[in-house]
Amino acid sequence: MRYSINIPNFGDFADARTVAVVAEAVERAGWDALFIWDHVVHDKHKRQTFGDPWMLLTAAALATSRIKLGTLVTPVARRRPQQLARQVATLDALSGGRVIFSAGLGGPVADEYGAFGETTDKIVLAERLDEGLDLLARYWSGEPVTHHGRHYQVEDVALLPATVQRPRPPVWVAGFWPNKRPMRRAARWDGAVPLFGDESHGHAPSTAKVRELVGYVDRHREREGGFEIVVGGVSVPSEAADLLGPLADAGATWWDERQPIDGPDLDKLAPVLRRVDQGPPVL
């Protein structure tokens, strides 16, 4: 199992210099990755300052040399795939091939889409997500792309440079379990980042639910090679083995350390740094 720190892109972490401090501490304390939210607005944090996640990750990349970096997660449907492809490829080059790309529908849909006059039809958003992911993989190859789809049109475009990672950065897909469609989508790529119906962000899932999800994804895998199952919550170092050991046995491969979404410390630097400095869990 590998271990990451998860922070939002608002509050204290809207400042790229603060994120650089966190990233340096994450690397120094022995964690494996830093992941940042990708929100423009959020219903519970409407009047807070937000930072662009790719600018924040650029600061993190410049402050580190080893840890993986990425968003958890980027709503592909509200971005232009060609611009997103450029941002990811640029960060991959800057970081020396350390980007993990995580995607999902995003939300809250009423805020992230509806507030800007965009469709909130989840069927349409899912279509854009699938078509956008396929386009991103093609753009990252550096090869010429021609595409005539339902939502995107491309005529003989090659986006260079290609990503440092070949054939592309790892792609993880998020979704709520037990919804099946997002996990079938994840099975086509390199990893799944599930949220569980009863356990919100920052609260660890049950072992039974993780095992059920892993079995479902395994039955729908379309790619050879390794596949990541990312779960998260709050861990206490002295009790980590009791919490994480069963999750690892159930098939989880990453533990993403998160502040509870409904807690007071979600976007505060000091409590996050305290946990970072304690180091990753030890099994």
N, C-alpha and C positions, 0 to 999 in steps of 0.2 A: 504494500500500500504506500502511496505517496501523499504528500500533505501540502495544502495550499492555504493562503489567507485570502479572505474575500472582503472587499470594502465597496461601499456605494460611491457614486460619482457626484455626491452632493454633501452639504455640510462642511466639516473640516476637510474632507477629501476632494472638494472642488478645486483646491489649490494644487497645481502641479508640483510645487516645491515640497508641499506636505507629502504628496504621494511618493516623491523621490526619497524622502526620509523613511517612509514606511518600507519601500522596496529595499533600500539598503539594509534596514533592520531585518527584514524577512530573509534576505540572503545570508546575512551574518549569523542569524540564529539557526540556520540549517533547514529551513523550509524549502519546498520544491518549486513553488509557484506563487504568484500574486495575480488575483483576478479582480476585475473592476466591473461594476454595473454599467449598463449602457441605457440610460434614461434621458429623455429631454425634459419631461415633467413627470410628476408622480402625485396621485391623488392625496396622499398623506403628507406630502412635502412640497406643496404648491408654491410657497413663498420663500423657498430656500435657494441658495446659489448652487448651480450645477456646473460641472466641468465637462468638457468634451472628452470622452474616454480615450480616444486615440492620442490626444495631446497629453493626457495624464500618463498613458502607457509609454509615450515617448520619453517623458521625464524618468519613469521607472527604468526604462532600458538604458538610459545614459548613466544611471546610478548603480547599475548591476552588471554582472558578467555571466552569471550561471543560471539563475532561476527562469522558469517559464513565465510567460506573460500573455494575458488575453482578457477578453471580456466574458462575463457570465451574466447575461447573454446579449448578443446583438440581434435586434429585430430586423432581419434582412428586408422584410416587406416595406419598411418605411425608409429605406435607403436606396440610392441608385447603385446597382451592382458594380458598375464601372468605377465609380468613386470609391466605394468600399473596397474593391479589389486593389486599388492604388494604395489606400491607407494601410491595408494589411501587408501588402508586399513591401512598402516602405519601412514599416516597423520590423518586418522579418529581416530585412537587410540591415537595419540599424542595430538590431539585437543579435545578429549573427545566427539567425535561424532558431529563435526561441519562442515564436508565437504559437499559441493554440487558439483556434478560432471556434467560438461557441455561438450557436444561432438558435433562434426560436421565434415564435409569433410576437412575443413582447406583450407588454401590458403595464398598467391597465389600458385596455384598448380604447375606452372612451377618452382617456387623457392623451395617450401617445399618438393616436390617430384622429379620433373624432374632434379633439380640440383644435386641430389644424385643418378641418374640413375634408379629411380623407375618409375613405370607406372604413366602416367598422365591421363589415361582413367577414366573419372568420373564415368562411370558405374561400373567399377571394384572397385574403391575407395568406392562407395556407398555400394557395396556388402560387402566389408571388414568392413565398419562402422556398418552395421546391424548385421553381424555375430559376430563382436567384442563386440558390446554392449550386445548381448545375453550371450556371454561367460563371460564378466565382471560380470554380475548379478549372474551367476552361481558360479563363483569363489568367489565372496564376501560372499556367503552363508556359506562357509567353508565345504560344502559337496563335496564328490568325483565327479569329472567331467570326463565323457567320451564323446568325440565329434568328429565326422567325417564330416567336412563341405567342402565347395568348397575351402576355403582359409586357414583354420586352422584345425589341428589335435591334439587331446588330448586323452590320454589313462590313465584313472583311477588316476587322480591327484586331491588332496585336498589341497588348499592353505590356511594355517592357520597362524595367527588367522583370523577369519572372521571379517568383519567390525563391529565397535561398533554399528552403526545404523542398525536396523533390519527392514525389511529383507535386506536392503542395503541403501547406501546414495541416496538422491534424484538425479534423472538423468534428466537434461534438454538438449534439442536438438536444435541446431542452424540451420538457413538456410535463404535464401533470399526469401522474399515474393514479388510477387505473385506466386513463384514456389510452386507447390502443394506437390510434393513428400517429401521434407524435413519436411513440417508441418504435413503430414500424419505420418511420422516417429516420430515426436515429440508427436503426439497424443497417441502413444503407451507407452509413458513414463510419466514423472511427470511435464514437463514444456516445454515451447517454448521460444527460444531466437531469434526472427526474426530481420533481417536487411531488410530494405525496399529499393526497387530499386532506388528511387530518393533521398532518404535521407541516406547519408553515415554515418559511425561510428562517433558519436558525435553530430549528428543532429536529433532532435526529429521527430518522424513520425507524420503524420496527424491522427486525431481522426478517420476519416472515414476508413483509412487503417487498423488501429488497430481493429476497430469494425468488419470489413470484415474478418480479420484473425481469430479473436476470434470465430466468427460464424462458420468458416470452421473447426477449430480445434474441437469445441464442437460437430460437426456432425460426427467426426471421432474418438472420444474418445473411447478407449478400456478398460480403467481402472476406477474403482470407486475412489472417494476421490478427494481431492483438486488438482488443476492444476494451475501452475504459468505461467503468460505471462510477459516476461521481456522486457521492452523497455528502451531506454536511450537517453542521450544527455547532453546538458549544461543547467543547471537551475540557475536562479538568485533568491536568497531567497525571496526577496520582491515581486517577480512576480510568485513564484512557484505555487500558487493556480490556477492562470489563465492557466498555462501550464499543470499542472499535474491533476487537477480536471477532465477535460474532458477525459483525457486518462484513469483515473481510472474508470470513468463512462462507458467507452467503453470496459472495461474488463482487463486492465493492472493491475498487482498485484505487480510488482517490478519496481522501477525507478533506473536505473544504471547510475550514474553520470560519464560522459566521456568527455575527451578533444577531440575536433575535430581531426580526423585523418589527416586532411590537414592543421592543425594549428601549430604554433611554439612551443606550450607548451605541446605537446603530451607526451613527455618523460622527462619532467622537474619537479624536486621535488618541488621547491618553489611555483609555481602556484597551483599545486595539493594540497599541504598542506594548502594554503590559503583557498581554497574551502572546504577542509575537516574541518578545524577549524570553518567555518561558520555554520556547522551543517547541518543535512538533511533538505529537504524541509518540510514545515508545511502546511497541507491542512486544 
